[in-house]
Amino acid sequence: MQLKRFAHKESLAQGLTGPERCEASRLVPGPAENAQAEVAPVSAALLARALDTVSEASLITDAKQNVLYANQAFEAVTGYSQEEILGRNCRILQGPGSDPETVLMMRAVLGRGETLRCEILNYRKNGTPFWNGLTISALRGAAGSITHFVSVQRDITSQKTLQEQLQFMALNDPVTGLPNRTALEQYLSQTEDTSAGLTAVGIIDLDDFKTVNDRHGHETGDVLLAKLARRLGKRTRDQDFLAHLGGDEFVVVITGLSPEDPVKELSHIAEALHDAVDTNFTLEPGVRVRAAMSMGLALWASGPNGGNAALRRADAALYRLKARKGDRDKWWHLEDRIPTGERTLAPAAGGLSPNGTLDSPIPALVQEYKSRLFDGGLVMYYQPIMDLRTHQIHCAEALTRLVLGDGTVVPAGTFLPHLNTEDTNALLRAGLDQVLGQLTAWDGLGYRLNVSVNLSPSTLLNPDCTRWVATALNRYNFPPERLTFELLETSKADDEAQQRGIHELLELGVGLALDDLGSGHSTLRRLTALPFKTVKIDRQLLHQFSSSPVKTMTFLSSMVSMGQDMGWAMVAEGLENADLTEAVRILGIPYGQGFHLAKPMPGDNIPDWITKNSQQENTDLITTYAGALAYHWQFTRLKTPHTHTLQSCPLTPFLTKHAKNGVIQGLHGELHSGRSHYAPASEELLQWMVNNVTDGQRNKPILPFRQPALLGRPPW
């Protein structure tokens, strides 16, 4: 048997002279070496028997890496017998989990004839995976060319598992599986260097958690913490970070907040987080509890140690909130100052008002804003609005920024509330001049873009508003159809003076957009009475998708139909993650705007951004549960089976990857079976998708160890 396994031994000995024979002497010794050493030659059979006693898998291949010899340990590790592997390439051990970059690296190193040491996920004959610790060395002939490879392979799965477990334990909390304090500190350190926009740190504390521990025991209390962690994890955005510091204390780091109005964004995010405690927790049979939370929040823009400082301020904000637990009007409290750039803009007194708005800042600072705004400090930023069908830029929204003398960039949400009507009118004139100048400059570079500009209701009331716009258009000889004014929803929308101002603007030929549809003041009368070119759906409506997906999809689909009938360009605002962006696209909303697609930027950066965006590979495949739900829901609400064949259905690749138990794939197959009784399967598949989008996985058992998320989201 040994000789059969070494059937290719003669090929090892043929042509070996000089250095190569020295390298291969351990395999097939030659007479010259034997004479010098005055020892008996080692036969191939003896060598094979010796290698069979080695506990590590050993292989010898030819220069093309076809196996010439394998020892018994190789069969024990991989399941392939020596007869099955002879003449074959070890690439048969690779599979879907084998890292492509590692495979390419292996080929490159072996192609250069260098010794390879690496770890790679391989697969046994029965399909089960194992981690393989590889060492491969090349043998060269007299001419220096590679003739053979010798490898030693070790099953290091246990070591890798232990390493991952230790790494997980070092960076994750054992009760909830969330990142711990060490992981939080690492994340905050990274965020200080990489985060764009404002970042918020929130400390969440369970109210009366001690009562649960005292009444039901600490083990039951741990169950509550674990279930709350899952619910919170489902309600944080992909870009955010959730940690558990111990006891009943959680931390959420919210990145990429728009400097325009961070308080408004935080209100939406806090509302989504609070959904985690809207329903009771079942901790064990017969034990159901209702939980309540408090959260202190602090903001920071950039700078070293900013994260840790914000964490301390958030703790202080939490303390102040819990001190007035009995008479508070909301479950969260933001510290009494708003950072911008490297400066902190502190209110003179009172901080945030109860409704979450910023009280008046220091009067001297307000005066600095006003004097600087019209003395070279006004800079217009532009946020691309994307065509979700082509993944290309559709137009851009112009946003005001104030640059102070020291370079600090102040967002509009900080200084606009403190401008009077005269200041706001002057801001429109100055800002419109910059916008038209920038559009002209882009035209000169070959980038023909349309731009929308926000128009204040007070400015619209001014009788000279139309004249200001006409003068600016004439100055730049700019076609008015490429300029759109965004009108905010307002309870005074039907005021006769505003109606007159709108019609005068329309006579100039500019476009009209309704901003923040759904924020509270829209009426069908206004939507149908005015010739809007664009309607922008308020982000708050879209952010309800994670908690009420079916209701949100129903509204969005209605708006899509109305937009098509009325000839509106529908824009979804606040697209902050891939899930929501994909769902909106599949539901048929043609345009999108949000940090997931593009952040506001100076005008000079737009051409480079367009170039880079056009080079990115985009796909219309379904990749998220939200996208899968949006696709399937459209068939369910119409009570129709899926179109296409099962193989060509867009859902098939997604379900193949994410529905591992076969039951869900079976339900999907029912929708393509051609049978008439598909409705129950359709509803059950819909509910599975809704559960994954919302909180359907909150009762999933906690595993002792998970694949480490490290500095990312928990893997549920």
Order of alpha helices (4+ residues) and beta strands (2+ residues): alpha-alpha-alpha-alpha-alpha-beta-beta-alpha-alpha-alpha-beta-beta-beta-alpha-alpha-beta-alpha-alpha-beta-beta-alpha-beta-beta-beta-alpha-beta-beta-beta-alpha-beta-beta-beta-alpha-alpha-beta-alpha-alpha-beta-alpha-beta-alpha-beta-alpha-alpha-beta-alpha-beta-beta-alpha-alpha-alpha-alpha-alpha
